[in-house]
Amino acid sequence: MNPSSRLLTLTTDYGTRDGYAGAIKGAVLSLAPSASIHDISHQIAPQAIWEGAWCLRRAVPRFPPGTTHLAVVDPGVGSGRSGVVIETERHLLIGPDNGVLTLAARDDGIRRVFEIDEEGESWHRSNTFDGLTLFAPVAGMLLSGMALEEVGPEAEDLVELTEREAVLQDGAIEGSVMLFDRFGNAITDIPASLIEGRQVKGVSLKEFQDVRFCANYGDLAGSPVIGCLVNSDGLLELALFGASLQQRHNLEIGDPVRVQLK
């Protein structure tokens, strides 16, 4: 599947201060002037592959079929890691083969994976900025009509992230904090579907036992307690009203969350 539209999304940890994201856009547009480029995020925490993968997973399904997604969160730049193009049922995903693409790709159904040749007619590997010299030119060439097979050979394997999974055992759902959003809310690996049809006795986070279920953030107004609600991803999320839960209680990814059932 070659791109059926000129839509390209960008997800990086580059920020917007240093011009890296702008350089990426320029490199794409120099090869595909009619491309329409849309930022998903450039504020992924530096080198945070898991955060980038989740950001991409959240956004990709909302874009039309045929969209190309370029994601670069790449602590291994300049090393021997490969660059890949993943063809899924509805999209193309381009980036380093370090797992950042795989959550979104698996969700949409992987058809084929191509390893990007290190030296192409319009691209080459870089010691520090493959986003500019490798991934952006590949995206631009694909958007301008290059056949997918010209990217490089089909890959036999793909680096994939291992997802955290909550478990139901001994009358409780045992999960953990999976990531934090920019508000400091703690997103857990506990899907709301695991609770449906069950009566909940209580929720705890680390040593905090008094976690209150609520329908929305406003339910917590004027209260210092930690709230628990179902977020737009269908996962349990823990939050404080008007404050960062992460900073207030010095939380970390992996901190335990327990839903005690009646």
Legacy VTK file of the C-alpha trace (Angstrom):
# vtk DataFile Version 3.0
C-alpha trace
ASCII
DATASET POLYDATA
POINTS 262 float
0.000 0.000 0.000
1.386 3.364 -0.997
-0.032 6.483 0.632
-3.489 7.194 -0.757
-3.420 10.765 0.526
-0.820 13.485 1.013
-1.359 13.507 4.771
1.728 13.130 6.955
1.830 13.230 10.756
4.887 13.886 12.901
5.588 12.587 16.398
8.977 13.380 17.951
10.825 14.314 21.116
12.508 17.238 19.327
10.538 20.038 20.945
9.992 23.232 18.960
12.849 25.421 20.207
15.799 24.231 18.150
14.364 23.983 14.653
14.653 20.207 14.386
10.948 19.721 13.739
10.984 22.534 11.199
13.928 20.970 9.379
11.999 17.692 9.130
9.053 19.490 7.539
11.313 21.275 5.078
12.980 18.021 4.030
9.602 16.397 3.377
8.167 19.375 1.498
11.242 19.688 -0.719
10.387 16.220 -2.073
6.586 16.340 -1.763
5.548 20.009 -2.021
1.834 19.236 -1.866
2.073 17.198 1.338
-0.135 18.252 4.227
1.837 17.898 7.458
0.152 17.630 10.838
1.912 17.564 14.215
0.777 14.918 16.671
3.410 15.959 19.217
6.964 17.237 19.481
6.854 17.256 23.281
7.533 13.588 23.972
9.964 13.411 26.895
13.513 13.082 25.519
14.267 9.498 24.464
11.020 8.197 26.019
10.163 5.459 23.519
7.199 4.126 25.495
5.627 7.580 25.789
6.087 8.179 22.076
4.558 4.818 21.224
1.482 5.553 23.326
1.095 9.021 21.858
1.175 7.516 18.386
-1.262 4.744 19.335
-3.729 7.329 20.635
-3.673 9.453 17.481
-3.191 7.126 14.503
-6.721 5.587 14.494
-8.231 9.080 14.260
-6.582 9.822 10.909
-8.026 8.797 7.536
-6.880 5.628 5.796
-3.828 6.198 3.632
-2.165 8.590 6.084
1.606 8.315 6.570
2.928 8.640 10.119
6.539 9.578 10.831
7.666 9.056 14.434
11.176 9.698 15.729
12.018 9.042 19.367
15.439 7.601 18.821
18.025 7.207 21.600
19.870 4.714 19.357
20.488 7.148 16.493
23.879 6.531 14.886
24.009 2.945 16.118
23.316 -0.257 14.219
19.544 -0.116 14.723
17.517 -0.174 11.517
14.976 2.219 10.124
11.669 0.723 9.002
8.480 1.404 7.116
5.511 -0.574 8.438
2.527 -1.132 6.188
-0.628 -1.734 8.212
-4.219 -2.272 7.118
-4.865 1.462 6.775
-1.632 3.383 7.291
2.122 3.634 6.762
4.407 4.181 9.736
8.018 5.317 9.356
10.717 5.521 12.004
13.457 3.724 13.912
13.091 0.022 14.629
13.082 0.457 18.392
9.437 -0.199 19.231
8.085 3.344 18.929
5.888 2.348 15.960
4.707 -1.025 17.141
1.752 -0.271 19.440
-0.046 1.694 16.730
1.023 -0.774 14.045
-0.226 -3.837 15.948
-3.541 -2.153 16.688
-4.146 -1.525 12.989
-2.835 -4.909 11.809
0.648 -5.262 10.338
0.797 -6.324 6.690
4.471 -5.923 5.799
7.624 -4.405 7.251
10.396 -2.933 5.095
13.899 -2.201 6.321
15.096 1.123 4.935
18.271 0.856 2.891
21.014 2.899 4.550
21.830 4.728 1.330
19.102 5.658 -1.118
18.911 8.095 -3.969
17.495 10.766 -1.669
18.457 9.620 1.846
21.345 8.392 3.973
22.133 7.438 7.568
23.328 10.076 10.015
25.367 9.922 13.199
22.989 12.268 15.024
19.885 13.160 12.982
18.341 10.281 11.043
15.033 12.104 11.317
16.356 14.643 8.823
18.603 12.585 6.555
16.824 9.215 6.541
13.201 9.200 7.707
12.008 12.541 6.349
13.359 11.891 2.813
11.808 8.413 2.784
8.481 9.924 3.811
8.786 12.614 1.156
9.621 10.127 -1.580
6.710 7.861 -0.651
4.336 10.828 -0.616
5.612 11.861 -4.041
4.821 8.435 -5.514
7.821 6.168 -4.890
6.821 2.514 -4.665
6.975 1.065 -1.177
9.222 -1.759 -2.387
11.915 0.800 -3.290
12.463 1.623 0.385
14.461 -1.547 0.932
14.032 -5.280 1.549
11.188 -6.780 3.533
12.265 -7.303 7.137
12.026 -10.661 8.847
11.475 -9.283 12.337
10.590 -6.106 14.182
11.531 -4.737 17.587
8.307 -4.671 19.607
7.466 -3.167 22.972
6.190 -5.436 25.697
2.956 -4.057 27.081
2.191 -3.990 30.763
-0.952 -5.943 31.575
-3.098 -5.779 34.691
-4.088 -9.131 36.196
-7.117 -10.326 38.150
-6.104 -12.447 41.128
-7.138 -13.080 44.729
-10.212 -10.849 44.501
-8.321 -7.833 43.198
-7.078 -6.312 39.969
-3.341 -5.698 40.195
-1.970 -3.078 37.838
0.511 -0.230 37.697
1.114 3.306 36.515
1.947 3.081 32.822
2.691 6.726 32.007
1.949 10.306 33.017
0.362 13.016 30.902
1.504 16.648 30.935
-0.968 17.418 33.741
0.715 14.875 35.985
-2.225 12.481 35.854
-1.252 8.816 36.216
-2.537 6.579 33.427
-2.692 2.958 34.493
-2.645 -0.321 32.591
-6.048 -1.286 34.027
-8.756 -1.322 31.336
-12.241 -0.307 32.415
-13.527 -3.470 30.741
-11.779 -5.518 33.436
-13.968 -3.880 36.082
-17.297 -3.950 34.244
-19.843 -6.162 36.007
-17.774 -6.298 39.207
-18.316 -4.439 42.453
-15.365 -2.382 43.635
-14.504 -2.148 47.315
-11.653 0.316 46.975
-8.669 1.522 44.967
-5.143 2.059 46.236
-2.035 3.668 44.756
1.211 2.766 46.513
0.550 3.597 50.178
-2.462 5.776 49.383
-5.597 3.836 50.273
-8.259 6.523 49.948
-8.623 6.779 46.177
-12.114 7.850 45.161
-13.974 6.865 41.998
-15.394 9.861 40.158
-17.102 10.587 36.846
-14.915 13.573 35.878
-12.181 15.856 37.189
-14.721 18.388 38.439
-15.988 15.874 40.984
-12.679 16.367 42.805
-12.948 20.162 43.108
-12.151 21.360 46.613
-10.979 17.935 47.727
-7.396 16.784 48.368
-8.184 13.120 47.665
-6.877 11.211 44.672
-9.562 10.561 42.093
-9.951 7.544 39.837
-11.851 7.772 36.571
-12.088 6.140 33.165
-10.223 8.183 30.563
-10.695 8.522 26.802
-8.426 5.511 26.199
-10.741 3.296 28.272
-8.143 2.990 31.049
-8.244 3.878 34.723
-6.579 7.229 35.356
-5.638 8.724 38.735
-5.632 12.473 39.255
-5.754 15.413 41.645
-7.910 18.423 40.930
-5.823 21.387 39.752
-2.492 19.792 40.652
0.033 17.279 39.384
-0.461 13.917 41.074
2.958 12.841 39.848
4.762 15.774 41.438
2.642 16.043 44.595
3.271 12.434 45.576
6.589 11.803 43.793
5.185 8.994 41.676
7.038 6.908 39.100
6.112 4.690 36.178
5.550 1.190 37.507
4.084 2.251 40.861
1.456 -0.337 41.884
-2.270 0.292 41.569
-4.772 -2.122 43.148
-8.512 -2.358 42.644
-9.983 -4.363 45.501
-13.195 -6.174 44.541
-16.104 -7.056 46.825
LINES 1 263
262 0 1 2 3 4 5 6 7 8 9 10 11 12 13 14 15 16 17 18 19 20 21 22 23 24 25 26 27 28 29 30 31 32 33 34 35 36 37 38 39 40 41 42 43 44 45 46 47 48 49 50 51 52 53 54 55 56 57 58 59 60 61 62 63 64 65 66 67 68 69 70 71 72 73 74 75 76 77 78 79 80 81 82 83 84 85 86 87 88 89 90 91 92 93 94 95 96 97 98 99 100 101 102 103 104 105 106 107 108 109 110 111 112 113 114 115 116 117 118 119 120 121 122 123 124 125 126 127 128 129 130 131 132 133 134 135 136 137 138 139 140 141 142 143 144 145 146 147 148 149 150 151 152 153 154 155 156 157 158 159 160 161 162 163 164 165 166 167 168 169 170 171 172 173 174 175 176 177 178 179 180 181 182 183 184 185 186 187 188 189 190 191 192 193 194 195 196 197 198 199 200 201 202 203 204 205 206 207 208 209 210 211 212 213 214 215 216 217 218 219 220 221 222 223 224 225 226 227 228 229 230 231 232 233 234 235 236 237 238 239 240 241 242 243 244 245 246 247 248 249 250 251 252 253 254 255 256 257 258 259 260 261
